């Protein structure tokens, strides 16, 4: 009797950046470990671009359907919402440190180019994840290590300095860019989910229908629903609502708007629908959230989804 093939799963590990900052560092002794133990190669993705620097160690880095061998003085650049995972060789203790960067917001707020629009810069930066060596790309490696140093030591004017390094880093990523054909007849599961996730993050303000998400992935609606639920352990509509409410929480914390306007901005056509979904996900009404100065990363999700608070060491 042939056993059913095990379904691939993804985890969404999200982080919250300090107010007014673009970089969240994950540094220190706790990130020196054997990576991947107990996760059996399961892929995950983040809500921010991830840069990892491997000081020492050996193992395998998987980005979407591509596998790389990593070693000493290598670094990874993985865009937001791109499935990936790191696995040390058995018994190999690897020292990594990580930077999670709200690159889209940084580019929109801080960068200006006479050659490319901000949207085009964002598209190129987010197009492909990669693993590089310090020897072959010393400029990028130094920029990453400079940002890590600023985050670790926090000298005077560190935030201003970090913005300068980020600008230089974006320029170097643009220089790395090579146009590649990304169309494959037999797309793997992670490609379908990534396409749907990107679509939701770009169009959450619109009246998104499940069929729209399915068409982006090139699947029938019924097939897409099955693929999404099996991979993410949640319905597509629940993911849309989660992203909308996450955006709403951010707006409430940053701007003084009516709750009706907040709901409209994140894609809800009626206040009642916004209020109902907000309370389902946060356990509070929008007004209660505002008065309590709630934080998204403290939420207790009210439904069973593979959405996890980003790891700490």
Secondary structure, DSSP 8 states (H G I E B T S, - for coil): ---------EEEEE----TT-SEEEE-SGGGEE-TTTTTTT-EEEESSEEEEEEEE--EEEEETTEEEEE-TTEEEEE-TT--EEEEE-TT--EEEEEEEE-HHHHHHHH---SSS-HHHHHHHHTS--EEEETTT-HHHHHHHHHHHHHHHH--TTHHHHHHHHHHHHHHHHHHH--------SS--HHHHHHHHHHHHHHHTTS---HHHHHHHHT--HHHHHHHHHHHHSS-HHHHHHHHHHHHHHHHHHH----HHHHHHHTT-SSHHHHHHHHHHHHSS-HHHHHHHT--GGG---SS--SEEE----
